[in-house]
């Protein structure tokens, strides 16, 4: 069975909190890849928000344990690829997330949103990306960069982390979204659904990434490097484990 428009995967990885294991059924295959009816594995590419590394883990296929080597989108299909095997259509598989990798990603993505909310200015929204290994990157306009400004922002972020803010997710129409990115409404876009990630009352961004449930125990956010790149400054941060 080849891939088709009806082979839609329920994105369990967008649940908050998302499951670490799940039983799923193979609905379609392609050379070296397959589609599941539901998946706990984040593909690492997002339609809105900030890119993050794809999840890893393993799948029990019959009595065999197979490591997941890739999960990505192709023509609106979420494709999974295993080492050494492709299950048949109709097969049931038990999926297990690499929890340590996911928790590092969740820590970095949570910190990324907090820092973005401190650095964003009206009409000037920095770009962010989770790099893996509890690290993330933010690109800011070079003329707006200030070492002292970043230091002040990190001090505020750390105090927010220590107050144990709750992270919540809501789905709203773009016309009703209130975020730190400002208005999300473009012409003809009012009825587009968006996923908003809120951290207490201090941060709100449209995003399809994964996050911790609360900030307490996140760790300490530090600036590792600041490099000029054209008209931008590339800021690299690390979330040091507590």
C-alpha contacts under 8 A as a table, 3 or more apart, distances in Angstrom:
res1	aa1	res2	aa2	distance
1	X	28	X	5.72
1	X	29	X	6.12
1	X	30	X	7.95
1	X	89	X	7.13
2	X	28	X	5.95
2	X	29	X	5.62
2	X	30	X	5.94
3	X	7	X	6.68
3	X	28	X	5.59
3	X	29	X	6.24
3	X	30	X	6.59
3	X	35	X	7.99
3	X	77	X	7.80
4	X	7	X	5.57
4	X	28	X	7.84
5	X	8	X	7.23
7	X	27	X	6.42
7	X	28	X	6.76
7	X	35	X	7.11
7	X	37	X	7.43
7	X	77	X	7.10
8	X	37	X	6.59
8	X	77	X	6.79
8	X	78	X	7.94
9	X	35	X	7.20
9	X	36	X	5.89
9	X	37	X	4.72
9	X	38	X	4.81
9	X	39	X	6.67
9	X	77	X	7.55
9	X	78	X	6.71
10	X	37	X	6.16
10	X	38	X	4.30
10	X	39	X	6.36
11	X	14	X	5.72
11	X	15	X	7.60
11	X	38	X	6.04
11	X	39	X	5.62
11	X	40	X	6.81
12	X	15	X	5.38
12	X	18	X	6.23
12	X	19	X	6.98
12	X	38	X	6.43
12	X	39	X	5.50
12	X	40	X	5.00
12	X	41	X	7.86
13	X	16	X	7.99
13	X	18	X	5.20
13	X	19	X	7.04
13	X	39	X	6.68
13	X	40	X	4.55
13	X	41	X	5.92
13	X	42	X	5.64
13	X	210	X	7.34
14	X	17	X	7.97
14	X	18	X	6.32
14	X	42	X	7.92
14	X	208	X	6.86
14	X	209	X	7.21
14	X	210	X	6.72
15	X	18	X	4.47
15	X	19	X	7.51
16	X	168	X	7.53
16	X	169	X	6.96
16	X	210	X	7.83
16	X	211	X	7.64
16	X	213	X	7.39
17	X	211	X	7.74
17	X	212	X	7.47
17	X	213	X	6.54
18	X	40	X	7.24
19	X	22	X	7.02
19	X	40	X	6.48
20	X	40	X	6.78
20	X	96	X	6.13
20	X	97	X	5.24
20	X	99	X	6.93
21	X	40	X	7.01
21	X	94	X	7.23
21	X	95	X	5.44
21	X	96	X	4.61
21	X	97	X	6.22
22	X	39	X	7.58
22	X	40	X	6.91
22	X	94	X	5.89
22	X	95	X	5.31
22	X	96	X	6.94
23	X	92	X	6.90
23	X	93	X	5.82
23	X	94	X	4.55
23	X	95	X	6.19
24	X	36	X	6.22
24	X	37	X	6.17
24	X	38	X	5.88
24	X	39	X	7.15
24	X	92	X	5.68
24	X	93	X	5.49
24	X	94	X	6.41
24	X	95	X	7.28
25	X	36	X	5.50
25	X	37	X	5.63
25	X	38	X	7.55
25	X	89	X	7.90
25	X	90	X	5.98
25	X	91	X	5.69
25	X	92	X	4.44
25	X	93	X	6.21
26	X	29	X	7.74
26	X	34	X	6.71
26	X	35	X	5.73
26	X	36	X	4.54
26	X	37	X	6.42
26	X	87	X	7.23
26	X	88	X	6.91
26	X	89	X	5.05
26	X	90	X	5.18
26	X	91	X	5.45
26	X	92	X	6.45
26	X	93	X	7.65
27	X	34	X	7.59
27	X	35	X	5.66
27	X	36	X	5.54
27	X	37	X	6.08
27	X	89	X	5.42
27	X	90	X	6.11
28	X	34	X	5.70
28	X	35	X	5.16
28	X	36	X	7.35
28	X	88	X	7.99
28	X	89	X	5.55
29	X	32	X	7.83
29	X	33	X	5.80
29	X	34	X	4.11
29	X	35	X	6.11
29	X	86	X	7.88
29	X	88	X	7.27
29	X	89	X	6.69
30	X	33	X	5.06
30	X	34	X	5.88
32	X	81	X	6.31
32	X	82	X	7.83
32	X	85	X	7.54
32	X	86	X	5.92
33	X	79	X	5.86
33	X	80	X	5.42
33	X	81	X	4.77
33	X	82	X	7.47
33	X	86	X	6.18
34	X	79	X	5.52
34	X	80	X	5.39
34	X	81	X	6.77
34	X	86	X	6.78
34	X	87	X	7.25
35	X	77	X	7.22
35	X	78	X	6.14
35	X	79	X	5.33
35	X	80	X	6.33
36	X	39	X	6.37
36	X	78	X	7.87
36	X	80	X	7.97
39	X	42	X	7.89
39	X	95	X	7.98
40	X	95	X	7.41
40	X	97	X	7.10
41	X	54	X	7.46
41	X	55	X	5.37
41	X	56	X	7.09
41	X	71	X	7.13
41	X	97	X	6.94
42	X	54	X	5.62
42	X	55	X	5.31
42	X	71	X	7.42
43	X	46	X	7.95
43	X	53	X	7.57
43	X	54	X	4.65
43	X	55	X	6.45
43	X	71	X	5.05
43	X	72	X	4.74
43	X	73	X	6.95
43	X	78	X	7.53
44	X	51	X	6.04
44	X	52	X	4.87
44	X	53	X	4.67
44	X	54	X	3.83
44	X	55	X	7.01
44	X	71	X	7.94
44	X	72	X	7.11
45	X	51	X	5.41
45	X	52	X	6.70
45	X	53	X	7.84
45	X	54	X	7.49
45	X	72	X	7.28
45	X	73	X	7.62
46	X	49	X	6.47
46	X	50	X	6.80
46	X	51	X	5.83
46	X	207	X	7.74
46	X	208	X	5.92
46	X	209	X	7.25
47	X	208	X	7.23
48	X	206	X	6.56
48	X	207	X	5.38
48	X	208	X	6.20
49	X	205	X	7.45
49	X	206	X	5.63
49	X	207	X	3.87
49	X	208	X	6.04
49	X	209	X	7.27
50	X	127	X	7.68
50	X	128	X	5.67
50	X	129	X	5.21
50	X	130	X	7.12
50	X	207	X	6.43
50	X	208	X	7.57
50	X	209	X	6.93
51	X	128	X	7.69
51	X	129	X	5.19
51	X	130	X	6.18
51	X	209	X	7.42
52	X	105	X	7.27
52	X	109	X	7.82
52	X	129	X	6.20
52	X	130	X	4.62
52	X	131	X	6.45
52	X	132	X	7.31
52	X	209	X	7.05
53	X	105	X	7.45
53	X	130	X	6.87
53	X	131	X	6.60
53	X	132	X	6.08
54	X	70	X	7.47
54	X	71	X	6.66
54	X	72	X	7.69
55	X	71	X	7.45
55	X	97	X	7.30
55	X	98	X	7.11
55	X	101	X	7.22
55	X	102	X	6.50
56	X	67	X	7.89
56	X	68	X	5.80
56	X	69	X	6.84
56	X	70	X	7.34
56	X	97	X	6.30
56	X	98	X	5.40
56	X	101	X	7.40
57	X	67	X	6.07
57	X	68	X	5.46
57	X	95	X	7.62
57	X	96	X	5.60
57	X	97	X	4.42
57	X	98	X	4.31
57	X	99	X	7.92
58	X	65	X	6.67
58	X	66	X	5.49
58	X	67	X	4.16
58	X	68	X	5.08
58	X	95	X	6.16
58	X	96	X	5.35
58	X	97	X	6.67
58	X	98	X	7.52
59	X	65	X	5.81
59	X	66	X	5.22
59	X	67	X	6.25
59	X	68	X	6.84
59	X	93	X	6.38
59	X	94	X	5.56
59	X	95	X	4.56
59	X	96	X	6.08
60	X	63	X	6.49
60	X	64	X	5.58
60	X	65	X	4.60
60	X	66	X	6.23
60	X	93	X	5.66
60	X	94	X	5.07
60	X	95	X	6.56
61	X	64	X	5.16
61	X	65	X	6.29
61	X	66	X	6.99
61	X	87	X	7.18
61	X	92	X	7.50
61	X	93	X	5.35
61	X	94	X	7.11
62	X	93	X	7.32
66	X	82	X	6.14
66	X	83	X	6.06
66	X	84	X	7.47
66	X	85	X	7.50
67	X	82	X	5.71
67	X	83	X	5.67
68	X	71	X	7.67
68	X	80	X	7.31
68	X	81	X	6.02
68	X	82	X	4.57
68	X	83	X	6.43
69	X	81	X	5.76
69	X	82	X	5.42
69	X	83	X	6.17
70	X	80	X	5.98
70	X	81	X	5.16
70	X	82	X	7.14
71	X	78	X	6.91
71	X	79	X	5.52
71	X	80	X	4.52
71	X	81	X	6.28
72	X	78	X	5.70
72	X	79	X	5.44
72	X	80	X	6.89
73	X	76	X	6.06
73	X	77	X	5.45
73	X	78	X	4.67
73	X	79	X	6.01
74	X	77	X	5.20
74	X	78	X	6.57
74	X	79	X	6.93
81	X	86	X	7.30
82	X	85	X	5.82
82	X	86	X	6.61
87	X	91	X	6.43
88	X	91	X	5.69
97	X	102	X	7.63
98	X	101	X	5.59
98	X	102	X	6.35
99	X	102	X	5.07
99	X	103	X	6.02
100	X	103	X	5.19
100	X	104	X	6.30
101	X	104	X	5.26
101	X	105	X	6.35
101	X	133	X	7.50
102	X	105	X	5.01
102	X	106	X	6.10
103	X	106	X	4.97
103	X	107	X	6.12
103	X	212	X	7.64
104	X	107	X	5.19
104	X	108	X	6.28
104	X	132	X	7.04
104	X	133	X	5.86
104	X	134	X	4.88
105	X	108	X	5.19
105	X	109	X	6.02
105	X	130	X	7.09
105	X	132	X	5.99
105	X	133	X	7.01
105	X	134	X	6.01
105	X	210	X	7.40
105	X	211	X	7.78
106	X	109	X	5.13
106	X	110	X	6.00
106	X	210	X	5.47
106	X	211	X	4.32
106	X	212	X	5.41
107	X	110	X	5.30
107	X	111	X	6.29
107	X	134	X	6.28
107	X	211	X	6.80
107	X	212	X	6.36
107	X	218	X	6.13
107	X	239	X	7.07
108	X	111	X	5.21
108	X	112	X	5.99
108	X	130	X	6.36
108	X	132	X	7.63
108	X	134	X	4.78
108	X	135	X	5.68
108	X	136	X	6.05
108	X	238	X	7.48
108	X	239	X	6.22
109	X	112	X	4.92
109	X	113	X	6.41
109	X	130	X	6.09
109	X	136	X	7.40
109	X	209	X	7.33
109	X	210	X	6.98
109	X	211	X	6.22
110	X	113	X	5.44
110	X	114	X	6.61
110	X	211	X	5.57
110	X	212	X	6.59
110	X	215	X	7.75
111	X	114	X	5.13
111	X	115	X	6.22
111	X	221	X	7.16
111	X	239	X	7.28
112	X	115	X	5.29
112	X	116	X	6.03
112	X	128	X	7.03
112	X	129	X	7.90
112	X	130	X	7.54
112	X	136	X	6.53
112	X	137	X	7.83
112	X	138	X	7.84
113	X	116	X	5.05
113	X	117	X	6.19
113	X	203	X	6.71
113	X	204	X	7.79
113	X	205	X	7.21
114	X	117	X	5.29
114	X	118	X	6.66
114	X	157	X	6.19
114	X	199	X	7.69
114	X	202	X	7.56
114	X	203	X	6.04
115	X	118	X	5.19
115	X	119	X	6.29
115	X	153	X	6.89
115	X	154	X	6.94
115	X	157	X	6.50
116	X	119	X	5.14
116	X	120	X	5.80
116	X	126	X	6.86
116	X	128	X	7.58
116	X	138	X	7.60
117	X	120	X	5.51
117	X	180	X	6.31
117	X	202	X	7.37
117	X	203	X	5.63
117	X	204	X	7.67
118	X	153	X	5.68
118	X	157	X	7.71
119	X	126	X	7.44
119	X	150	X	7.55
119	X	153	X	7.04
120	X	124	X	6.25
120	X	125	X	5.16
120	X	126	X	6.19
120	X	180	X	7.49
120	X	181	X	7.74
121	X	124	X	5.05
121	X	125	X	6.32
122	X	125	X	7.35
122	X	182	X	7.49
124	X	141	X	7.93
125	X	140	X	7.91
125	X	181	X	6.31
126	X	138	X	6.44
126	X	139	X	5.58
126	X	140	X	5.00
126	X	141	X	7.45
127	X	138	X	5.53
127	X	139	X	5.22
127	X	140	X	7.02
128	X	136	X	7.32
128	X	137	X	5.61
128	X	138	X	4.40
128	X	139	X	6.50
129	X	136	X	5.71
129	X	137	X	5.26
129	X	138	X	6.57
130	X	134	X	8.00
130	X	135	X	6.30
130	X	136	X	4.25
130	X	137	X	6.34
131	X	134	X	7.50
131	X	135	X	5.34
131	X	136	X	4.93
131	X	137	X	6.86
132	X	135	X	5.47
132	X	136	X	7.12
134	X	238	X	5.83
134	X	239	X	5.34
134	X	240	X	7.36
135	X	236	X	7.27
135	X	237	X	5.64
135	X	238	X	4.41
135	X	239	X	6.25
136	X	236	X	5.97
136	X	237	X	5.41
136	X	238	X	6.52
137	X	234	X	6.90
137	X	235	X	5.61
137	X	236	X	4.54
137	X	237	X	6.15
138	X	234	X	6.10
138	X	235	X	5.21
138	X	236	X	6.58
139	X	232	X	6.27
139	X	233	X	5.61
139	X	234	X	4.65
139	X	235	X	6.04
140	X	144	X	7.04
140	X	145	X	6.73
140	X	232	X	5.59
140	X	233	X	5.38
140	X	234	X	6.75
140	X	235	X	7.67
141	X	144	X	5.39
141	X	145	X	6.57
141	X	231	X	6.33
141	X	232	X	4.60
141	X	233	X	6.19
142	X	145	X	5.26
142	X	228	X	7.18
142	X	231	X	5.37
142	X	232	X	4.36
142	X	233	X	5.02
143	X	231	X	7.73
143	X	232	X	7.89
145	X	149	X	7.46
145	X	150	X	7.82
145	X	233	X	6.93
146	X	149	X	4.91
146	X	150	X	6.27
147	X	150	X	5.25
147	X	151	X	6.25
148	X	151	X	4.97
148	X	152	X	6.09
149	X	152	X	5.13
149	X	153	X	6.13
150	X	153	X	4.96
150	X	154	X	6.16
151	X	154	X	5.18
151	X	155	X	6.32
152	X	155	X	5.16
152	X	156	X	6.48
153	X	156	X	5.25
153	X	157	X	6.18
154	X	157	X	4.88
154	X	158	X	6.06
154	X	221	X	6.93
154	X	222	X	7.36
155	X	158	X	5.24
155	X	159	X	6.46
156	X	159	X	5.19
156	X	160	X	6.30
157	X	160	X	5.01
157	X	161	X	6.20
158	X	161	X	5.04
158	X	162	X	6.26
158	X	220	X	6.76
158	X	221	X	7.04
159	X	162	X	5.16
159	X	163	X	6.47
160	X	163	X	5.31
160	X	164	X	7.15
160	X	165	X	6.93
160	X	215	X	7.90
161	X	164	X	5.68
161	X	165	X	6.60
161	X	215	X	4.93
161	X	216	X	5.71
161	X	217	X	7.84
161	X	218	X	6.96
162	X	165	X	7.93
162	X	215	X	7.02
162	X	216	X	5.50
162	X	217	X	7.62
163	X	215	X	7.66
163	X	216	X	6.82
164	X	214	X	5.96
164	X	215	X	4.87
164	X	216	X	4.31
165	X	199	X	6.21
165	X	200	X	5.10
165	X	214	X	5.53
165	X	215	X	5.33
165	X	216	X	7.12
166	X	199	X	5.77
166	X	200	X	5.35
166	X	213	X	6.16
166	X	214	X	4.46
166	X	215	X	6.64
167	X	197	X	7.04
167	X	198	X	5.61
167	X	199	X	4.44
167	X	200	X	6.31
167	X	211	X	7.50
167	X	212	X	6.91
167	X	213	X	5.22
167	X	214	X	5.49
167	X	215	X	7.60
168	X	197	X	5.94
168	X	198	X	5.25
168	X	199	X	6.52
168	X	200	X	7.83
168	X	213	X	7.40
169	X	195	X	6.82
169	X	196	X	5.69
169	X	197	X	4.70
169	X	198	X	6.24
170	X	195	X	5.79
170	X	196	X	5.31
170	X	197	X	6.72
171	X	193	X	6.57
171	X	194	X	5.62
171	X	195	X	4.59
171	X	196	X	6.19
172	X	176	X	6.43
172	X	177	X	6.27
172	X	193	X	5.55
172	X	194	X	5.61
172	X	195	X	6.68
172	X	196	X	7.51
173	X	176	X	5.43
173	X	177	X	6.41
173	X	190	X	6.63
173	X	191	X	5.42
173	X	192	X	5.54
173	X	193	X	4.44
173	X	194	X	6.02
174	X	177	X	5.18
174	X	184	X	5.65
174	X	185	X	5.65
174	X	189	X	6.96
174	X	190	X	5.31
174	X	191	X	6.18
174	X	192	X	5.46
174	X	193	X	5.86
174	X	194	X	5.98
175	X	183	X	7.93
175	X	184	X	7.07
175	X	185	X	5.66
175	X	189	X	7.74
175	X	190	X	4.65
175	X	191	X	6.73
175	X	192	X	7.96
177	X	183	X	7.27
177	X	184	X	6.91
177	X	194	X	7.77
177	X	196	X	7.59
178	X	182	X	6.90
178	X	183	X	7.11
178	X	204	X	7.52
179	X	182	X	5.48
179	X	183	X	7.27
179	X	196	X	7.64
179	X	203	X	7.71
179	X	204	X	4.81
179	X	205	X	5.36
179	X	206	X	7.17
180	X	203	X	6.64
180	X	204	X	5.46
180	X	205	X	5.91
181	X	184	X	7.49
181	X	204	X	7.96
181	X	205	X	6.43
181	X	206	X	7.91
185	X	189	X	5.63
185	X	190	X	5.63
186	X	189	X	5.10
186	X	190	X	7.06
187	X	190	X	7.47
188	X	191	X	7.77
189	X	192	X	5.49
194	X	206	X	6.51
194	X	207	X	7.97
195	X	206	X	5.57
195	X	207	X	5.98
195	X	208	X	6.58
196	X	204	X	6.49
196	X	205	X	5.57
196	X	206	X	4.44
196	X	207	X	6.12
197	X	203	X	7.92
197	X	204	X	5.55
197	X	205	X	5.48
197	X	206	X	6.19
197	X	207	X	6.39
198	X	201	X	7.05
198	X	202	X	7.77
198	X	203	X	5.54
198	X	204	X	4.38
198	X	205	X	6.78
199	X	202	X	6.08
199	X	203	X	5.08
199	X	204	X	6.52
200	X	203	X	6.80
201	X	204	X	7.73
212	X	215	X	6.97
215	X	218	X	5.45
216	X	219	X	7.90
217	X	242	X	6.39
218	X	239	X	7.57
218	X	241	X	6.86
218	X	242	X	6.97
219	X	239	X	5.97
219	X	240	X	5.32
219	X	241	X	4.66
219	X	242	X	4.49
220	X	239	X	5.45
220	X	240	X	5.05
220	X	241	X	6.74
220	X	242	X	6.84
221	X	237	X	6.78
221	X	238	X	5.73
221	X	239	X	4.46
221	X	240	X	6.26
222	X	237	X	5.57
222	X	238	X	5.46
222	X	239	X	6.50
222	X	240	X	7.49
223	X	226	X	7.71
223	X	235	X	7.16
223	X	236	X	6.03
223	X	237	X	4.47
223	X	238	X	6.55
224	X	235	X	7.69
224	X	236	X	5.49
224	X	237	X	5.23
224	X	238	X	6.57
225	X	234	X	7.89
225	X	235	X	5.86
225	X	236	X	5.19
225	X	237	X	7.17
226	X	233	X	6.45
226	X	234	X	5.60
226	X	235	X	4.56
226	X	236	X	6.45
227	X	233	X	5.55
227	X	234	X	5.10
227	X	235	X	6.61
228	X	231	X	7.40
228	X	232	X	5.97
228	X	233	X	4.49
228	X	234	X	6.17
229	X	232	X	5.14
229	X	233	X	5.71
229	X	234	X	6.58
230	X	233	X	7.83
